[in-house]
Amino acid sequence: MKRVSEVAVVFGELQAIDKEIFPFAMKELAKKHPLMSAAKFRIIDEPAAFRCRACSEEFDLKRFRKESDEAEFIHFVPEMAHSFIKCPSCKSPDFEITAGRGVYIKHIKGSK
């Protein structure tokens, strides 16, 4: 690839990432790499999703109202969700996080 035109980065809802600073940081980094100099950085938000291990119910954060302290705990340590969230169907705290964790590159577009 001779030139990168777009980088799509996925931010999980459970991650504590400053979405205003990230594009600025990427543009500064791109200045040092000619391949990236014209790249646009697109941020894609990925909603959090959960699956109960007890009853297999799938649910998201929209069903829960979180206090600001609770939300902050969950953003820094997503496993803290088990302390504040229960399955809406069976009330079990035993669930897996199926989406909305981490930061990853979805795709990179460019020219050869």
PyMOL commands that set and color helices and strands:
alter all, ss='L'
color gray80, all
select helices_A, chain A and resi 21-31+34-36+61-63+68-76+78-84
alter helices_A, ss='H'
color red, helices_A
select strands_A, chain A and resi 3-12+40-46+49-52+58-60+95-99+103-111
alter strands_A, ss='S'
color yellow, strands_A
deselect
rebuild
show_as cartoon
